């Protein structure tokens, strides 16, 4: 009996993995192209002045970007320090982590085209709502004095490929695998119509999902298989959508950083916007959208060869992404000996954080090279006539702190 359960579990998670793989691989590729086309400087230059236009632009820029609720923080902090208004910054903070090109495509593959189109539209709307509330409630003087004039080297197609199939998978491969395993358990352990049998429907289901999801850390891509598992176990699409929106949008760590960066008033607007909008749009989805997972699985069988090929490629990418994060540990001691300056940077959670810290350090005089171990936060700096205090200040300015000397 135990063997039968394991076989059923394996069949479920392997089918799930194969189903999402072509959409996720395509999403990685498009995300890589966006990485070189839409730079932080482009965004910062369009979000400077307070007002509705900057808020709308911030949401539009944020929706396709594959940033999680932690990875979006340093980018948003950088934009704010470069002159973006608080309204535009909050709009970017709300809209960005809810979705991205990769999560849109995987949503299309697992939940259908209507759900896939709904996610980015609602992410944009909620970002604009939160940003406009901020513009109305919080007054601020516009100044251009904090805009950065640092020049960064132009990104190439090689950078796009590296980001698409190395950096981005390093951030989401672990959570994605955990999400698939969890989705398999949900489908296996929770019987059909469980939520209806226990009266967890309608408003109660959506409110429960919002309360559970807001403090949780999960990326937009990894949330999709879990939502599919919940729907297959009988939860209403609206409640699953609340999870898809509120889960990726924020978490406890993000909330604490926003308090320090933008203030408590912004956090109240931030959380109330996410909670209220997720419930309202969840109710609308329950009323107007029907999700048929069986038709999705049937469609997968017609493209079986594509799913197998994509699945093998995705498996290779995930294995490399997860294992490569630990290879650098073998050379840490050698790096420490050769580095001109080394210390531990606290608060980095993904490759976007790592890139932000690297860029901040490179703005200082005398820098020749920077190597960062994301897992431990160990940072090794090479150069001549390094100003340690200037480097620490640059790191602090983008939202990170210095721990012990490495």
N, C-alpha and C positions, 0 to 999 in steps of 0.2 A: 504493500500500500504506500509506504514511504517513497519507494522508487517511482511509483506512478505519479505521486505528487510532484516529485523533482522533475520528472519528464514533462509533466504538464506546465510546470513553472518555466523550465528551459524553453519549451516550445513557445510560450507566451512572450518571454523577453526577447528571444531571437527574432520572432516575427515582428515585434515592435521595433527592434534595431534595424532590421532590413527595410521596414516600411518607411522609416524616417531618413535613412541614409542618403538617397539621391537628392532630397530637398536640402538636407543639411550641408552636403558637399557643395551644392550650387550656392547655398547661402554663404559658406566660407569664402568662395571665390568672389562673389559680389561684394562682400564686406571688405575684402582685400583691396578691390578697386576703389571703393569709397574711401578707404584709409588714405590713399594717395591723392584723391580728388578733393576731398573736403578736409582741410587742415584746421587746426585750432585757431590759427591766425584768421582764416576766412570767416569762421564763426564769430570770433571776437570783434572783427571789424564791422559786422552786421548787427551787433547787439548793444551798441553803445548807449544810445539815447533812450530815456524812459518813454513809455507809450505803447499803444496796442501793437504797432507794427513790429517793434523789437520782440515783443512777447510772442507774436505769431511766428516770426522768423525763427526764434529759439526752439519752438515746438517742431517746426518743419525740419530744422537741422537735426534735432534730437531723435526723431522717430526712426530713421533708418540706421542709426549708429548702434553697433553691437556692444554697448556698455552696460554692465550690471549696476545694481544700486550702490555698490561700493566703488566700482571703477569710475562711475560718473562724478563722484565727489571731487577728486583732484582737478578734473576738467572744468567742472562748474566753478570751483574756487579760483582757478586760473582765469576763467572768463570774467568773474566778478572783479578780480584784482586788476584786470586789463580795462575795466570801464563798463562792463555790462551792468544794466540796472538790476535791482533785486527781483523785479517782476520777471524780466527775461531770464535771469538765473534760475528762478524757481520753475518757470515754464520748462526750461531745459532739464532740470532735475526730475520733474514729474514725468515728462513725455519720453525721455531717453531710455531708462531701464525697463519700461513696460514691454518694449518690443525692439526689434532690429531686423535687418534683412534676413538673417539666418533663422530667427524665430518665426518670422512671417511665413517663410517657405515651409518650415517644418509643421506649422499650424495648418497650412494648406494640405499637406500630405496626410495629416492625422485627423484633422477635424473638419476639413472641407473648405471650399473657396469663400463661403459667406463668413465664416468665423475668421478666416485669414484676412479678409478685407476689413472686417469690423475692428479687429485689434488695433491696427495703426491709426484708424480714423478716431477711435475713442481715446487712444493715447494722446493724439494731437489736441482733441477737444479738451480733455482734462488738464493738459499742460497750459493751454490758453486760459482756461477758467481760473486756475490757480495763479497764473501770472497776472491776469487782470485784477483779481482781488487784491493782490499784493500792491499793484500800482495805485489802486484806489485807497487802500488802508494805510500804507506806509509811504510817507513822503521822504524824498532824498534829493540832495543837490547833485546835479550832474557835473562831473569833472573829467577831463581827459588826462589828468596828470598821472594816473596809475596805469595807463595803457603801455604795454610793452613794445619795444622797438627791436627786439632781438630777431635776428635773421637765422632761419634754420635751413639746412640743405634741402634741396628739392627731392622729394621721394620718387623712386623709380619703380618700374614694374617688378624688379627683384624684391623691393621692399614690400610690394603688395602681396607677392607670393609667400614671402616669409611671414607676413602678418596673418594671411589667410589660413595657412596650413601648419604654422608653428606657434606663433604668439597667441592668436585667438583660441585655438584648441587647447593650449596650455591652461587657459583661464576656465574653459567650460567643459573639458573632457571629464574631469572628476565628477563635478555636479551632474553632468549629463548621464554618466553611467549609474550614479546613485539614483537619479530620477527614474531611469528605466527599471532598475531593480525594485524600487519602491512601487512603481506602477504595476509590475508583475505581481508583487505581494498583495496590492489592493485588489487586483482582479481575481487572484487566487483565494484570498481569505474572506473578502466581503461578498456575501451572496447578492444575487440580483434582487433589486427592489428593497435593499436593506434600508435605505434612507426613507423611502415611503412608508415602510412597515413601522418605523420608529418615529414617524411624524416630522422628520427633518426635511421639510420642503418649504418652498416659497421664501418669505421674508426671513424666517428663522434660519434656514439653511444659508442664505446669503450673508446675514449678519454674523453667523458662526464662522463662516469662511473668512470674512473680513477681519474679525478679531484674531483668528488663528494665523492669518497670512501676514498681517502688517509687521509683526516683530520678526518674522522668519526671513532667513537669507536664502534665496533661490533665484537663479538667473532666468531670463525670459525663455530661453531654449529648453532648459531642464524642466521647466514647469509644465511643458506641453504633454509629455507622456504621462505625468501624474494626473493632469486634468482629464486626459483620455481614459485613464484607469478609473477615475471617479465617475465619469459619465457612464462607462460600461457597467459600473456597479449600481447605477440607478440614480445618481445625483442629477439634479436638473442642470441644463446648460448654463442658466444664469448664475447659479452658485459656483459652477466650475469657472465661469468667466471672472467672477469676483476673485477667485484664487489666482487666475492668470494675470489679473491686473494688480491686485494689492500685494501679492507675494513678491514679484520682481521689483515693484515700484519702490519698496523701502524695506528697512530692517532696523534693528536696535542700534547697530553701529553707525549707520547712516544718519539716524535721527540725532545722535549725540554730536556728530561732526557738524551737522547743520546748525545746531544750537550755538556752537562755538564760532562758526563762520558767519552766519547770517542773523542769528538771534532767535529768541523764543517765539516772538510773534510770527516769524516766518514758519517755524515748525508747526504752530497751530493751524495756519493756513494750509500748509503742506499736508498734514495728516487728515484734516477735515475734508480737504478736496479729494484725496484718494479714497477715504472711507465713503463719503457721500456719493461721489460719482460712480464708484464701483457698484454700490447697491442700486442706484438708479438705472445704470446701464445694464446691470444684471437682470433687473425686473423687465426691462424692455426686450432683452434677449429671450427671456422665458416666454414672452408674449408673441414674439414674431419669428424666432429662429428655431428650427428643428435640426438636431444633429443625428445623422444616421451613420454610426461607426461601421456597421456591417457593410455598407456600400463602399466605405474606404478600404476595408480589407479585401473586398472583391476586386476593386480596382488594382490593388497591389499585385494580385495574382496574374493579371494580364501583363505586367511589366516585370516578371520575376527575374529575368536575366539582368535587367538594369539594377534591380534591388540587390542582387547578389554581388555584382561587380562593385556597386557603390558601397555596399556593406563591407566588402573586403578592404576597399580603400579607406573607408572611415575607421575601420578597426585598426589599420596600420597607423593612421594619423593619431588616433586616441592612445595607442600603445606608446608611440614615440613621445607624444605630448606629456603623458603621465610619467614615463620613465626618465625623460630628459631633464625634468625638474630636479632630479636627485643626482644626476651625473656630476654636476658642478661641485658637489660636496667632496669629491675625490681630489680636487685641485685647490680647495680653499686655503690650505696652509701655504701652498706655494704662492698663491696670489697675495696672501697677507704679508709674506716676506718681501715680495717685490714692490708692493704698493708704497707710494710716498705718503699717503694718508688713508686711514681706514677707521670706520666706526659702524655702528648699527643704526639703521633708520627704522623707526617704528611706525606702523600704520599702513604699510603696503600690503594689499590683498590680491592684486592681479597685475598683468603685464602693462596695463594702462597706468597704474600707480608707478611701476618701475620706470616706464618711459617718462612720466612727468618728473620724477626725481632726477633722472639722468639729464633731462633738458635743463632743469633748474641748476644742476651742478655745472653743466657746460656753459652757462652764461657767465661764470666766474673766470677771472683772469688766470692764465697759466695752465689750464686743464688740457691734457693730452688724450686721456682715455678714462673711462669709468666702467667698472664691472660690478654688477649687483647680483647677489644671490637672493631671489625673491622669498624663498622659504624661511631663511633666517634673518633677512634684512641686512646682512653684512654687505658693506659698500666699500669698494677699493678704488682709490683715486690715484691717477698717475699724472705727473706734471712738474712744473718748475715754479718756484717762488709762490707756493700755494698759500692763500689766506684762509686759514681754517675757520675763523669766525664769519667771514663773508660767505663761505660755503654753507655753514650751518644756518645762517640767516636766510639764504636762498632756499634751502630745503624747508625751513619753517614757513616761509612765505607761500608755499604751495600746499600747506596743510599737513606736513609731517613733522615728527619730532625726532631728536637724536637720543638714542639710548646709551648703553655703555660703549666704551671703546672696544672695537672688534679685535 
